[in-house]
Amino acid sequence: MVGPGGGTAITRHSIDPALSSALVRAEAWKRRLISGEGATLEMIADEEKLNQSYASRMLRVAFLAPNFKPAVLDGTAPEALSLYAIMHRGMPLDWDEQRPMFAA
């Protein structure tokens, strides 16, 4: 991955368990929401025993740029990409805006 200024992004060399499990979970939720089975985020939050605000922030992980998803699962994601960064600092939905944000 390319970092800011065209340099190489700093990547971690181990799987972040919080981020990888959040990605798997958020992808499952996204599939349920778009499947047409009538699931709502409120329903999912209740089933998972989470408050809806937390579930909503965690769902953002499912909207990571496609190049980041395998990197999260194989432990080569940029160090700047963390569950905390996604849930608390905000994350643009535009993949082109995500790439420089997390490649730092």
C-alpha positions as CSV (number, residue, x, y, z in Angstrom):
1,M,0.0,0.0,0.0
2,V,1.1,3.5,-0.7
3,G,1.3,6.0,2.1
4,P,1.0,9.8,2.0
5,G,3.4,11.5,-0.3
6,G,3.8,8.3,-2.3
7,G,5.9,6.5,0.3
8,T,5.2,3.0,1.6
9,A,2.5,2.8,4.2
10,I,3.5,1.3,7.6
11,T,1.7,-2.0,7.9
12,R,1.3,-4.3,10.9
13,H,2.5,-7.8,10.7
14,S,-0.1,-9.5,12.8
15,I,-3.9,-9.8,12.7
16,D,-5.7,-7.3,14.9
17,P,-8.3,-9.6,16.6
18,A,-10.7,-6.7,17.4
19,L,-10.7,-5.4,13.9
20,S,-10.9,-8.7,12.1
21,S,-13.8,-10.0,14.3
22,A,-15.6,-6.7,13.8
23,L,-15.2,-7.0,10.0
24,V,-16.6,-10.5,10.0
25,R,-19.5,-9.4,12.2
26,A,-20.2,-6.2,10.3
27,E,-20.2,-8.1,7.0
28,A,-22.8,-10.5,8.4
29,W,-25.0,-7.7,9.6
30,K,-24.7,-5.9,6.2
31,R,-25.8,-9.1,4.4
32,R,-28.8,-9.4,6.7
33,L,-29.8,-5.7,6.2
34,I,-29.6,-5.9,2.4
35,S,-31.0,-9.4,2.0
36,G,-34.7,-8.3,2.2
37,E,-35.4,-10.6,5.1
38,G,-36.7,-7.5,7.0
39,A,-33.8,-7.2,9.5
40,T,-33.2,-3.7,10.9
41,L,-30.1,-2.4,12.7
42,E,-32.3,-2.1,15.9
43,M,-33.2,-5.7,15.6
44,I,-29.6,-6.8,15.1
45,A,-28.5,-4.7,18.0
46,D,-31.1,-6.2,20.3
47,E,-30.1,-9.7,19.2
48,E,-26.5,-9.0,19.9
49,K,-27.3,-7.2,23.2
50,L,-25.6,-4.0,22.0
51,N,-27.0,-0.5,22.0
52,Q,-28.0,0.7,18.6
53,S,-25.4,3.5,18.5
54,Y,-22.5,1.1,19.1
55,A,-23.9,-1.3,16.5
56,S,-24.3,1.5,14.0
57,R,-20.6,2.6,14.5
58,M,-19.5,-1.0,14.2
59,L,-21.4,-1.5,10.9
60,R,-19.1,1.1,9.4
61,V,-16.4,-1.6,9.2
62,A,-18.4,-3.4,6.5
63,F,-17.9,-0.3,4.2
64,L,-14.1,-0.4,4.2
65,A,-12.5,-0.1,0.8
66,P,-12.1,-3.5,-0.8
67,N,-8.3,-3.5,-0.7
68,F,-8.4,-3.1,3.1
69,K,-10.7,-6.1,3.9
70,P,-8.2,-8.9,3.0
71,A,-5.4,-6.9,4.6
72,V,-7.4,-6.8,7.9
73,L,-8.0,-10.6,7.7
74,D,-4.4,-11.5,6.8
75,G,-2.6,-9.2,9.2
76,T,-1.2,-6.7,6.7
77,A,-3.5,-3.8,7.3
78,P,-1.9,-0.4,7.7
79,E,-1.2,0.5,11.3
80,A,-3.5,3.5,11.1
81,L,-6.4,1.3,10.3
82,S,-8.0,0.3,13.6
83,L,-11.4,-0.4,15.0
84,Y,-11.0,2.7,17.2
85,A,-10.2,4.9,14.2
86,I,-13.3,3.6,12.3
87,M,-15.7,3.8,15.2
88,H,-14.6,7.0,16.9
89,R,-12.8,9.2,14.4
90,G,-15.2,8.6,11.6
91,M,-14.7,7.0,8.2
92,P,-15.8,8.4,4.8
93,L,-17.8,6.0,2.7
94,D,-15.8,7.1,-0.4
95,W,-13.0,4.5,-0.8
96,D,-10.7,7.0,-2.4
97,E,-11.0,9.2,0.7
98,Q,-10.4,6.1,3.0
99,R,-7.1,5.1,1.4
100,P,-5.0,8.1,2.3
101,M,-6.7,8.3,5.7
102,F,-5.7,4.8,6.8
103,A,-2.4,4.5,4.8
104,A,-0.7,7.0,7.1
